[in-house]
Amino acid sequence: AALVRLMMLKGWKQVELAEVLGVSTAMVSDLVNDRRSISTTMAVKLGEAFDVEPMFWLGLQSAARLERVRRANG
C-alpha cells in the first residue's frame, strides 16, 4: 500500500518505477501485489527512488511477514 501511494505521489506507473529501479515491470508488479519480498538491495533502490531511508522499506517488509505469521497461527 505504501509503495502504491508513493508511486501515485510521483505520478509513476509500474513501468516508470521499473525504469527508475532498473528492474523488470514484472518485478515491480510482484512488489506492488505483495508477491515478492523487499530485499535489502531493493530497499536501497526504493529508498533512492522515493527519497526515504531503506529501513522504512525493510520495516514494512518485516511487518508484513509478522502479519502473515500471526494469521497463519490464528
Accessible surface in RSA format (square Angstrom, percent):
REM  Atomic radii and reference values for relative SASA: ProtOr
REM  Chains: A
REM  Algorithm: Lee & Richards
REM  Probe-radius: 1.40
REM  Slices: 20
REM RES _ NUM      All-atoms   Total-Side   Main-Chain    Non-polar    All polar
REM                ABS   REL    ABS   REL    ABS   REL    ABS   REL    ABS   REL
RES ALA A   1    89.47  82.3  50.34  77.7  39.13  89.0  58.46  82.3  31.01  82.1
RES ALA A   2    15.47  14.2  11.11  17.1   4.37   9.9  11.93  16.8   3.55   9.4
RES LEU A   3    12.06   6.7  10.78   7.7   1.28   3.2  10.78   7.6   1.28   3.4
RES VAL A   4    55.23  36.3  55.23  50.0   0.00   0.0  55.23  48.0   0.00   0.0
RES ARG A   5   144.09  60.5 142.01  72.4   2.07   4.9  64.65  88.4  79.44  48.1
RES LEU A   6    37.33  20.8  37.26  26.7   0.07   0.2  37.26  26.2   0.07   0.2
RES MET A   7    12.36   6.4  12.36   8.2   0.00   0.0  12.36  10.5   0.00   0.0
RES MET A   8   140.16  72.6 118.51  78.4  21.65  51.6 106.83  90.8  33.33  44.2
RES LEU A   9   148.37  82.6 114.08  81.6  34.29  86.2 117.63  82.6  30.73  82.7
RES LYS A  10   100.01  48.8  71.88  44.1  28.12  67.0  38.48  34.6  61.52  65.5
RES GLY A  11    57.70  71.2   0.00   N/A  57.70  71.2  34.90  95.8  22.80  51.1
RES TRP A  12    56.30  22.6  46.84  22.7   9.46  22.2  25.79  13.7  30.51  49.5
RES LYS A  13   149.22  72.8 144.62  88.7   4.60  11.0  92.56  83.3  56.66  60.4
RES GLN A  14    56.77  31.7  54.11  39.5   2.66   6.3  17.79  37.9  38.98  29.6
RES VAL A  15    82.58  54.3  82.46  74.7   0.12   0.3  82.46  71.6   0.12   0.3
RES GLU A  16    70.77  40.6  69.96  52.9   0.81   1.9  26.35  51.0  44.42  36.3
RES LEU A  17     0.00   0.0   0.00   0.0   0.00   0.0   0.00   0.0   0.00   0.0
RES ALA A  18     2.96   2.7   2.71   4.2   0.25   0.6   2.71   3.8   0.25   0.7
RES GLU A  19   130.21  74.8 102.57  77.6  27.64  65.8  48.21  93.2  82.00  66.9
RES VAL A  20    78.32  51.5  45.12  40.8  33.20  80.0  53.14  46.2  25.19  68.3
RES LEU A  21     9.66   5.4   1.01   0.7   8.65  21.8   3.39   2.4   6.28  16.9
RES GLY A  22    63.13  77.9   0.00   N/A  63.13  77.9  35.77  98.2  27.36  61.3
RES VAL A  23    30.53  20.1   9.73   8.8  20.80  50.1  20.11  17.5  10.42  28.3
RES SER A  24    65.93  55.7  49.32  65.8  16.61  38.3  50.54 107.6  15.39  21.6
RES THR A  25    63.23  45.0  59.49  60.3   3.75   8.9  27.99  37.6  35.24  53.3
RES ALA A  26    65.15  59.9  57.62  88.9   7.54  17.1  64.87  91.3   0.29   0.8
RES MET A  27    48.35  25.0  47.65  31.5   0.70   1.7  46.58  39.6   1.77   2.3
RES VAL A  28     0.00   0.0   0.00   0.0   0.00   0.0   0.00   0.0   0.00   0.0
RES SER A  29    25.58  21.6  25.58  34.1   0.00   0.0  11.26  24.0  14.32  20.1
RES ASP A  30    33.14  23.2  33.14  33.0   0.00   0.0   0.38   0.9  32.76  32.7
RES LEU A  31    11.27   6.3   1.28   0.9  10.00  25.1   1.28   0.9  10.00  26.9
RES VAL A  32    28.33  18.6  14.28  12.9  14.05  33.9  15.44  13.4  12.89  35.0
RES ASN A  33    73.58  50.7  52.66  50.9  20.92  50.4  12.63  30.4  60.95  58.9
RES ASP A  34   108.69  76.1  86.01  85.6  22.68  53.6  21.09  49.6  87.59  87.4
RES ARG A  35   152.96  64.2 113.76  58.0  39.20  93.3  69.61  95.1  83.35  50.5
RES ARG A  36   105.63  44.4  90.91  46.3  14.72  35.1  26.37  36.0  79.26  48.0
RES SER A  37    60.27  50.9  46.47  62.0  13.80  31.8  23.22  49.5  37.05  51.9
RES ILE A  38    21.29  12.1  18.87  14.1   2.41   5.8  18.87  13.6   2.41   6.6
RES SER A  39    61.11  51.6  50.06  66.8  11.05  25.5  52.11 111.0   9.01  12.6
RES THR A  40    92.00  65.4  88.61  89.8   3.39   8.1  61.58  82.7  30.42  46.0
RES THR A  41    87.97  62.6  82.89  84.0   5.07  12.1  53.94  72.4  34.03  51.4
RES MET A  42    13.07   6.8  12.60   8.3   0.47   1.1  12.79  10.9   0.28   0.4
RES ALA A  43     0.10   0.1   0.10   0.2   0.00   0.0   0.10   0.1   0.00   0.0
RES VAL A  44    69.30  45.6  69.15  62.6   0.15   0.4  69.15  60.1   0.15   0.4
RES LYS A  45    68.67  33.5  65.38  40.1   3.29   7.8  38.32  34.5  30.35  32.3
RES LEU A  46     0.00   0.0   0.00   0.0   0.00   0.0   0.00   0.0   0.00   0.0
RES GLY A  47     3.79   4.7   0.00   N/A   3.79   4.7   1.93   5.3   1.86   4.2
RES GLU A  48   136.24  78.2 106.38  80.5  29.86  71.1  50.99  98.6  85.25  69.6
RES ALA A  49    12.31  11.3   0.60   0.9  11.71  26.6   6.93   9.8   5.38  14.3
RES PHE A  50    12.61   6.3   0.92   0.6  11.69  30.4   0.92   0.6  11.69  33.5
RES ASP A  51   130.94  91.7 108.88 108.4  22.06  52.2  29.50  69.4 101.44 101.2
RES VAL A  52    48.16  31.7  33.61  30.4  14.55  35.1  42.77  37.2   5.39  14.6
RES GLU A  53   128.24  73.6 123.96  93.8   4.27  10.2  50.45  97.6  77.78  63.5
RES PRO A  54    41.94  30.6  41.94  38.2   0.00   0.0  41.94  34.6   0.00   0.0
RES MET A  55   134.77  69.8 131.07  86.7   3.70   8.8 111.07  94.4  23.69  31.4
RES PHE A  56    84.64  42.3  71.54  44.3  13.11  34.1  81.37  49.3   3.28   9.4
RES TRP A  57     1.57   0.6   1.57   0.8   0.00   0.0   1.57   0.8   0.00   0.0
RES LEU A  58    43.82  24.4  42.44  30.4   1.39   3.5  42.94  30.2   0.89   2.4
RES GLY A  59    35.47  43.7   0.00   N/A  35.47  43.7  31.15  85.5   4.33   9.7
RES LEU A  60    70.89  39.5  64.52  46.2   6.37  16.0  65.40  45.9   5.48  14.8
RES GLN A  61    10.74   6.0   8.83   6.5   1.91   4.6   3.09   6.6   7.65   5.8
RES SER A  62    59.97  50.7  55.12  73.6   4.85  11.2  31.68  67.5  28.29  39.6
RES ALA A  63    58.53  53.8  48.28  74.5  10.24  23.3  53.82  75.8   4.71  12.5
RES ALA A  64    38.20  35.1  29.00  44.8   9.19  20.9  37.13  52.3   1.07   2.8
RES ARG A  65   118.78  49.9 117.43  59.9   1.35   3.2  49.48  67.6  69.30  42.0
RES LEU A  66    90.05  50.2  86.57  61.9   3.48   8.7  89.52  62.9   0.53   1.4
RES GLU A  67    74.60  42.8  74.16  56.1   0.44   1.1  28.65  55.4  45.96  37.5
RES ARG A  68   106.76  44.8 101.38  51.7   5.38  12.8  56.98  77.9  49.79  30.2
RES VAL A  69    81.91  53.9  79.52  72.0   2.39   5.8  81.91  71.2   0.00   0.0
RES ARG A  70   145.09  60.9 135.89  69.3   9.20  21.9  49.05  67.0  96.05  58.2
RES ARG A  71   164.10  68.9 139.05  70.9  25.05  59.6  69.99  95.6  94.11  57.0
RES ALA A  72    88.05  81.0  45.73  70.6  42.32  96.3  58.36  82.2  29.68  78.6
RES ASN A  73   120.22  82.9  83.66  80.8  36.56  88.0  31.82  76.6  88.40  85.4
RES GLY A  74   100.55 124.0   0.00   N/A 100.55 124.0  51.77 142.1  48.78 109.3
END  Absolute sums over single chains surface
CHAIN  1 A     4941.3       3980.6        960.7       2887.1       2054.2
END  Absolute sums over all chains
TOTAL          4941.3       3980.6        960.7       2887.1       2054.2
